[in-house]
Amino acid sequence: MKQQKIWLSPPHMGGHELKYIQEAFDTNWISQSGFNIEEFERSLENYLGENSFVTALSSGTAAIHLALKLLNVEEGDFVICQSFTFVASANPILYLKAVPVFIDSETSTWNLCPNALEDSIKFCLKQGKKPKAIIAVSSYGMPFMVDEILEISRKYEIPVIEDSAEALGSEYKGRHCGTFGDLSVISFNGNKIITTSGGGVLVSRNQKDKDRTLFLATQAKENKNYYSHSEIGYNYRLGNISAGIGRGQMEVLEERIKQRRENHDFYQRIMADVDGISLFSALNEDFYSNYWLNAITIDPDKLSKEKLRKTFLENNVEIRYLWKPMHLQPLYKDCSFFGSGISGMLFDNGLCLPSGSNMTNDCKDRITEILSIFKN
Ligand SMILES: *Cc1c(COP(=O)(O)O)cnc(C)c1O
C-alpha cells in the first residue's frame, strides 16, 4: 500500500476557525465586510506593533498590485524586483505596464544583493528615469539584508515594497518582517505559515495609505450618496468568512512559528552527516526566520539532486525545485538583470523539503530514512 503523502506546506487549522465562521453565519455577515475582517486586521496590527496599518485583501498578489498603485507606478516606469522569488512578486508590475528590472541574490539570505541593487539604480538613473519602487522579498521566510537595502532606498529616495508574503513571524534585529517597507505585503494563501484559505494584507505606515488602499480595493467608489468614480478601482477586499479563518489562525501563530523552527532543527540534525547537502540557515543572530520552507543546496560533485528528488517522490514525499529566477523565465526574458548569477545557481542546485507545522514524528522518521540512503 502506498504511504500517505507528506506535503510541502499544508494548511494547519488551530481550532477556533469554525467558531468565527459560525459567528459570521449567525449574524449573516457573509460579505466583504464584518467583524471578522476588523478583528483579523486588528490582531495583525497588534502583532506587528506601532506604525502598522493593515488592510485585508483577497490575496498577497492584490496587495503588491495596490502597493504599486499607491506609489503611482504607471506605464513605462522602472520597478526594481528581486529575481529569485515566486512570480507573484513581479506580475503586478506587468499589470501596470511598468518595466521590471531584476536583481540577483546574495549568498547569505538568498535575497536582494545590495551591490547589484545599487548598480541597477545607477543604470536607470543614467537613462534619466528613477525607479518608482524596489520590491524586496524575504524568501522562504528569511529576512533580506534590511539595513543595507533600506540604506540604499534612503540614499536614492526610492520606496521599498517589502514582499514578506512568506515571512510572517520572521524578524530582523528583533523587529518583525512586515514593518520594514514603506509598504509591506503578507500572504495568507493556503500554503503559507498561517492561512485564510486565500488572502493577503497590505501593511502601510500611516492611516492615509490605509484609507487609500481600502478605497482602491473597493472599486474606488467615492464617498457620495450616488455611485461616483473618478479613477480605476479593484474588487480586492477579503471576505468575512475567510477573515474568520484568519482570526483563528492568528491565535496559533506563535505555535506555528515554533513548529516550523523545530522542523528546521530536525533537518539540521539529520543532515549533519550527509556529505554534499547544505541546509539554508540564518547567517547570524540578526536574522530570525520563521523557516516557512526548509531549503537545501546540493554539491553536484558529491550528490545527484535528481536522484534525491526522485527518491522523495517515489516515497510519496513532496519535494520541489527552488524558485526559478524571474530573469530566466520566458515571460520576463527581455527584462534587464543585474548580478552575477547566484539566483540561477540556487535554482540549479537547490530543493525545498516538507516543512508543514503539522508534520508528525512518523513523517519525520520517513524523511530520515530516505536521507539515510544518501549518507556515505
Ligand atoms: C505567496 C507569495 C505571493 C503571493 O501571495 P498570494 O496570496 O498567493 O497572492 C507573493 N510573493 C511571494 C514571495 C509569495 O510567496
The ligand as an SDF file (V2000), in Angstrom:
LIG
                    3D

 15 15  0  0  0  0  0  0  0  0999 V2000
    2.6810   33.6060   -1.9750 C   0  0  0  0  0  0  0  0  0  0  0  0
    3.5100   34.7160   -2.4490 C   0  0  0  0  0  0  0  0  0  0  0  0
    2.9610   35.8670   -3.0350 C   0  0  0  0  0  0  0  0  0  0  0  0
    1.5350   35.9840   -3.4390 C   0  0  0  0  0  0  0  0  0  0  0  0
    0.6090   35.7750   -2.4600 O   0  0  0  0  0  0  0  0  0  0  0  0
   -0.8480   35.2280   -2.8840 P   0  0  0  0  0  0  0  0  0  0  0  0
   -1.5920   35.4460   -1.6040 O   0  0  0  0  0  0  0  0  0  0  0  0
   -0.6690   33.7960   -3.2210 O   0  0  0  0  0  0  0  0  0  0  0  0
   -1.3490   36.0460   -3.9980 O   0  0  0  0  0  0  0  0  0  0  0  0
    3.8000   36.9060   -3.3580 C   0  0  0  0  0  0  0  0  0  0  0  0
    5.1150   36.8360   -3.1600 N   0  0  0  0  0  0  0  0  0  0  0  0
    5.6990   35.7440   -2.6250 C   0  0  0  0  0  0  0  0  0  0  0  0
    7.1630   35.7610   -2.3970 C   0  0  0  0  0  0  0  0  0  0  0  0
    4.9130   34.6500   -2.2670 C   0  0  0  0  0  0  0  0  0  0  0  0
    5.4890   33.5610   -1.7760 O   0  0  0  0  0  0  0  0  0  0  0  0
  1  2  1  0
  2  3  1  0
  2 14  2  0
  3  4  1  0
  3 10  2  0
  4  5  1  0
  5  6  1  0
  6  7  2  0
  6  8  1  0
  6  9  1  0
 10 11  1  0
 11 12  2  0
 12 13  1  0
 12 14  1  0
 14 15  1  0
M  END
$$$$
